Amino acid sequence: MANAWFESVAEAQRQAKKRLPSSVYSALLAGSEKGVSYADNTNAFSELGLAPHVAGLHAERDLATTFMGQPIAFPVVTSPTGVQAVHPDGELAIARATAARGTAMGLGSFGSKALEDVVALNPATFFQMYWMGTRDSMVTRIEQARSAGAKGLILTLDWSFTYGRDWGSPVIPEKVNAKTMVQFAPQVLRRPRWLMTYARSGGIPDLTTPNLADSAGVAPTFFGAYYEWMQTPPATWEDLAWLRQQWDGPFMLKGVCRIDDARRTVDAGFSALSVSNHGGNNIDSTPAPIRVLPSIVEAVGGQVEVVMDGGIRRGSDVVKALALGARSVLIGRAYLWALAANGQAGVENVLDLLRNGIDSTLYGLGHSSIRTLSPEDVVMPSGFTRTLGVPLAST
């Protein structure tokens, strides 16, 4: 298994499903309610065509760009996610893989590894925050991120605490103890390779969140932190402008789908935004990000860097997003499945697949650089795009 190679993200998903306990795999799928948004995130890319050339193609292509000011070798960045119990190395494997492939990564507040340990392996690390806790606690986390060497911050707001999935929600324990081990033993024992990976690492999954530790250094459990997040009053735009002022570097607001929210993001002083519906985990029936991306790009007029995440499964998906105005894309499930399938090597595998897919698509479209992509490279059916929200009178 150490040298296993897969030729698509779909194969990484199949391998992850075979390897992981059912509850862990189900947690990766996530989605909400009927799963309309979850399905649309990927299906929407299949509705878009490409317009290739047959001659005058370029023997060399430039895939390099920047992500929130950091040079990256190709326009794919790993999105911040929560506790990564799919592999004992978790975010450390992601850090090594992204550094080896010349790109950046996001580390979640709910991540399983400490920010300073991740930054040591990949200096191009961006720390994710939620609007949770008191203003003082948020300032403390910002100062910790600054001290640890984070290159920028990502504020995730595209989550509405929707309950219930038609296919059932995964059972995730509050903590791992003797009772939990007995409860989950039947499904874990059916996945001996996953169990042996943790056994060789010398421990079992730790469902704590070290980047949310209190002043005494005690890290809350995942659900302890989640409860604090749920109980925090929602942020206003004035709150977000205040939070932006606490950080003097690149700062992204993640979860924008409406043009009025995009313009308010500019007004609040953010340097970047991500068009996202949290991988289909926000309000179900929210359109796929690729459908609303063109309207967001038009609304902000180059005033902030626009990134997109949701539904990326192949390099041609990345090219379609770039052609419609994104600077780069964030990936989530794709690299988590790869991590589960084969650790760091699996993540490098999926990054290589996406990079090679971008390169071959760029070649077929007759471009020498991702910077020359435009909507003319995409075949878009009538009625594909969505415009959410109303224009602001002024910005």
C-alpha positions in Angstrom: 0.0 0.0 0.0 2.9 2.3 0.6 3.5 2.7 -3.1 -0.1 2.6 -4.2 -1.0 5.0 -7.0 -4.4 6.1 -8.2 -5.2 7.7 -11.5 -8.2 9.8 -10.4 -9.8 11.5 -7.4 -12.7 9.0 -7.9 -10.2 6.1 -7.3 -8.8 7.9 -4.2 -12.4 8.0 -2.9 -12.9 4.3 -3.6 -9.7 3.4 -1.8 -10.6 5.7 1.2 -14.0 4.0 1.5 -12.4 0.6 1.6 -9.9 1.7 4.2 -11.9 3.8 6.6 -14.4 2.8 9.3 -17.9 3.6 8.0 -18.4 6.6 10.4 -15.1 8.2 9.5 -15.8 7.8 5.8 -19.4 9.2 6.2 -18.0 12.2 8.0 -15.8 13.0 5.0 -18.9 12.9 2.7 -20.9 15.2 4.9 -23.4 17.4 2.9 -26.8 18.5 4.4 -30.5 17.6 4.2 -31.2 16.1 0.8 -27.7 16.7 -0.6 -28.8 19.0 -3.4 -25.9 21.4 -3.0 -23.4 18.5 -2.5 -24.4 17.0 -5.8 -24.6 20.2 -7.7 -21.1 21.2 -6.7 -19.7 18.4 -8.9 -22.5 18.0 -11.4 -22.3 21.7 -12.4 -18.7 21.2 -13.8 -20.1 18.5 -16.1 -22.5 21.0 -17.7 -19.6 23.2 -18.8 -17.8 22.3 -22.0 -14.3 23.3 -23.3 -13.3 24.7 -26.7 -10.0 23.1 -27.8 -7.7 24.0 -30.6 -5.8 21.5 -32.8 -2.8 23.6 -34.0 -0.7 26.5 -32.8 -0.5 24.8 -29.4 2.3 25.6 -26.9 5.0 23.1 -26.0 5.5 24.7 -22.6 2.8 26.0 -20.2 3.1 28.3 -17.1 0.8 27.2 -14.3 2.3 29.4 -11.6 0.2 32.0 -9.8 -0.1 33.5 -6.3 -2.4 32.8 -3.4 -3.0 35.7 -1.1 0.4 37.0 -2.0 2.3 33.7 -1.8 3.8 32.3 -5.0 2.5 28.8 -5.8 3.5 26.4 -8.5 0.0 25.8 -9.7 -3.5 27.1 -8.8 -4.6 24.5 -6.2 -4.5 25.0 -2.5 -5.6 22.6 0.2 -8.6 24.0 2.1 -8.6 24.1 5.9 -10.7 21.2 7.4 -11.5 19.9 10.8 -10.0 17.1 12.8 -8.4 14.7 10.3 -8.8 11.2 11.9 -8.4 9.6 8.5 -4.6 9.3 9.1 -2.4 9.7 12.2 -0.1 12.2 10.4 -3.1 14.4 9.6 -2.2 18.0 8.7 1.5 17.2 9.0 1.2 14.9 6.0 -0.7 17.7 4.1 2.1 20.2 5.0 4.8 18.0 3.7 2.9 17.1 0.5 1.9 20.7 -0.3 5.5 21.9 0.3 6.9 19.2 -1.9 4.5 20.2 -4.7 5.1 23.9 -4.3 1.7 25.1 -3.1 0.1 26.5 0.0 -2.3 25.0 2.5 -4.9 26.1 5.0 -5.0 24.8 8.6 -8.3 24.7 10.3 -9.1 26.0 13.8 -10.5 22.5 14.4 -7.4 20.9 13.0 -5.7 18.0 14.8 -2.1 19.4 14.7 -0.6 22.6 16.1 -0.1 25.5 13.8 3.6 26.0 14.6 4.3 22.3 13.8 2.5 22.7 10.4 4.3 26.0 9.6 7.6 24.3 10.3 6.9 21.9 7.4 5.2 24.3 5.0 5.8 28.0 5.7 3.1 28.9 3.2 0.4 28.0 5.7 -2.8 30.1 6.2 -4.7 29.8 9.5 -8.5 29.4 9.4 -10.8 31.0 11.9 -14.4 30.9 12.8 -16.4 33.8 14.4 -16.5 32.1 17.8 -15.9 33.0 21.4 -15.3 36.5 22.7 -13.5 39.3 20.9 -10.6 38.8 23.3 -10.3 35.1 22.5 -10.4 35.8 18.8 -7.6 38.4 19.2 -5.6 35.8 21.2 -5.9 33.3 18.4 -4.8 35.9 15.9 -1.8 36.7 18.0 -1.0 33.0 18.2 -1.3 32.7 14.4 1.1 35.7 14.0 3.6 34.3 16.4 3.5 30.8 14.8 4.3 32.4 11.4 1.0 32.0 9.5 1.1 33.9 6.2 -2.6 34.9 6.4 -6.0 34.2 7.8 -9.1 32.6 6.4 -12.4 33.4 8.0 -15.0 30.7 7.3 -18.7 31.9 7.5 -20.5 29.5 5.2 -22.1 27.3 7.8 -25.6 27.5 9.2 -25.7 24.5 11.6 -28.2 22.6 9.5 -29.3 19.4 11.1 -30.1 16.1 9.5 -29.1 14.2 6.3 -31.5 12.1 4.4 -28.9 9.3 4.3 -28.1 9.6 8.0 -25.4 11.5 9.9 -22.2 9.9 11.0 -21.7 9.0 14.7 -18.7 11.0 15.9 -17.7 10.5 19.5 -17.0 13.4 21.9 -13.7 11.8 22.9 -12.0 8.4 22.5 -12.2 6.4 25.7 -12.9 2.8 26.7 -16.6 3.1 26.1 -16.1 4.7 22.7 -13.6 1.9 21.7 -16.2 -0.8 22.6 -18.9 1.1 20.7 -16.9 1.5 17.5 -15.0 -1.8 17.7 -17.2 -3.7 15.2 -16.7 -1.2 12.4 -13.0 -0.5 13.2 -12.1 -4.2 13.3 -13.5 -4.5 9.8 -10.9 -2.0 8.7 -7.6 -3.6 10.0 -5.3 -1.6 7.8 -6.6 1.7 9.2 -6.4 0.4 12.7 -2.8 -0.9 12.1 -1.8 2.5 10.8 -2.7 4.1 14.1 -1.3 1.2 16.0 2.1 1.8 14.4 1.9 5.5 15.1 1.6 4.7 18.8 -1.8 6.1 19.5 -5.5 6.4 18.6 -7.2 9.4 17.0 -7.1 12.4 19.3 -10.3 14.4 18.8 -9.0 17.5 20.4 -8.3 20.9 18.8 -4.8 22.2 19.8 -5.2 25.5 18.0 -8.1 26.4 20.3 -6.3 25.7 23.5 -7.1 27.9 26.5 -4.6 30.1 28.4 -3.6 27.0 30.4 -2.8 25.1 27.2 -5.8 22.8 27.5 -7.3 21.9 24.1 -11.0 21.4 23.9 -12.6 18.4 22.3 -14.0 18.8 18.8 -17.5 19.0 20.1 -16.5 21.2 22.9 -15.2 23.8 20.4 -18.2 23.2 18.1 -20.6 24.0 21.0 -18.7 27.3 21.7 -19.0 28.1 18.0 -22.7 27.4 17.9 -23.3 29.6 21.0 -21.5 32.6 19.7 -23.8 35.3 18.4 -23.5 35.7 14.6 -21.2 38.3 13.3 -22.3 41.6 11.8 -20.5 43.4 9.0 -19.2 45.8 11.6 -17.8 42.8 13.6 -16.1 41.6 10.4 -14.5 45.0 9.7 -13.3 45.0 13.3 -11.8 41.5 13.0 -10.1 42.5 9.7 -8.4 45.4 11.5 -6.7 43.0 14.0 -4.6 41.4 11.3 -2.2 43.4 9.1 -1.7 40.7 6.4 -3.7 38.9 3.8 -7.2 38.0 5.1 -9.8 36.0 3.2 -13.5 35.8 3.8 -14.7 32.3 2.9 -18.3 31.5 1.9 -19.4 34.3 -0.3 -22.3 33.4 -2.8 -24.1 36.8 -3.2 -23.0 39.9 -5.1 -24.1 42.2 -2.2 -22.0 40.1 0.2 -19.0 40.3 -2.2 -19.2 44.0 -2.2 -19.5 44.2 1.5 -16.5 42.0 1.8 -14.6 44.7 -0.1 -16.0 47.4 2.1 -14.9 45.5 5.2 -11.3 45.5 4.0 -10.7 41.9 3.2 -8.0 41.2 0.7 -9.6 38.0 -0.7 -12.8 36.0 -0.8 -13.7 32.4 -1.6 -16.9 31.6 -3.4 -18.1 28.6 -1.5 -21.1 26.8 0.0 -18.9 24.8 2.4 -18.8 21.8 0.2 -22.6 21.5 0.3 -22.7 21.7 4.1 -24.4 25.1 4.2 -28.1 25.6 3.5 -29.1 22.9 1.1 -30.1 24.1 -2.4 -27.5 26.8 -2.4 -26.2 26.7 -6.0 -22.8 25.3 -6.8 -20.0 27.9 -6.4 -19.0 27.6 -10.1 -22.5 28.8 -11.0 -22.3 32.0 -9.0 -18.6 32.7 -9.6 -19.0 34.8 -12.7 -21.4 37.2 -11.0 -19.1 37.6 -8.0 -16.1 38.3 -10.2 -18.0 40.9 -12.1 -19.3 42.5 -8.8 -15.9 43.0 -7.2 -14.2 44.2 -10.3 -10.7 43.1 -9.3 -10.8 44.8 -6.0 -10.1 41.6 -4.1 -8.6 38.3 -5.0 -11.3 35.8 -5.9 -10.9 32.1 -5.1 -13.4 29.3 -5.5 -13.9 26.0 -3.7 -16.4 23.2 -4.0 -16.7 20.2 -6.4 -13.1 20.2 -7.8 -12.3 16.6 -8.8 -10.0 17.1 -11.9 -7.6 19.5 -13.5 -10.2 20.5 -16.1 -12.5 21.7 -13.3 -9.7 24.0 -12.1 -9.3 25.4 -15.6 -13.0 26.1 -15.9 -13.0 28.0 -12.6 -9.9 30.0 -13.7 -11.5 30.8 -17.1 -14.5 32.2 -15.2 -12.4 34.5 -13.1 -11.0 32.6 -10.1 -7.3 33.2 -9.2 -7.0 29.7 -7.8 -9.1 27.0 -6.2 -9.3 25.3 -2.8 -9.8 21.5 -2.5 -11.2 19.6 0.5 -12.6 16.1 0.0 -10.2 15.3 -2.8 -7.1 15.6 -0.6 -8.8 14.0 2.4 -9.7 10.9 0.4 -6.1 10.8 -0.8 -4.7 11.2 2.7 -6.9 8.3 3.8 -5.9 6.2 0.9 -2.1 6.6 1.2 -1.0 9.3 3.6 1.4 12.0 2.4 2.1 10.0 -0.9 -1.6 10.0 -1.6 -1.9 13.7 -1.2 1.1 14.2 -3.5 -0.6 11.8 -5.9 -3.8 13.8 -6.1 -2.0 17.1 -6.4 0.0 15.7 -9.3 -3.3 14.5 -10.9 -4.8 18.0 -10.7 -1.6 19.7 -11.8 -1.2 17.4 -14.8 -4.9 17.8 -15.7 -4.6 21.6 -15.6 -1.5 21.3 -17.9 -3.1 19.0 -20.4 -6.3 21.1 -20.5 -4.3 24.3 -21.0 -2.4 22.6 -23.8 -5.6 21.6 -25.6 -7.1 25.1 -25.2 -4.0 26.6 -26.9 -2.8 28.6 -23.9 0.8 29.0 -22.7 -0.3 30.4 -19.3 -3.2 30.1 -17.0 -3.3 33.9 -16.9 -4.6 34.1 -20.5 -7.7 31.9 -19.8 -11.0 33.6 -20.4 -14.8 32.8 -20.6 -14.3 32.2 -24.3 -12.6 28.9 -23.4 -15.7 27.6 -21.7 -18.9 26.3 -23.4 -21.6 27.4 -21.1 -25.2 26.3 -21.6 -28.0 28.8 -21.4 -29.2 29.4 -17.8 -26.1 27.9 -16.2 -25.1 30.8 -14.1 -26.9 32.2 -11.1 -26.8 35.7 -9.6 -27.7 35.8 -5.9 -28.3 39.0 -4.0 -28.9 42.6 -5.2 -26.4 45.2 -6.1 -25.5 47.7 -3.4 -26.3 51.4 -4.2 -22.6 52.3 -3.5 -19.5 50.7 -2.1 
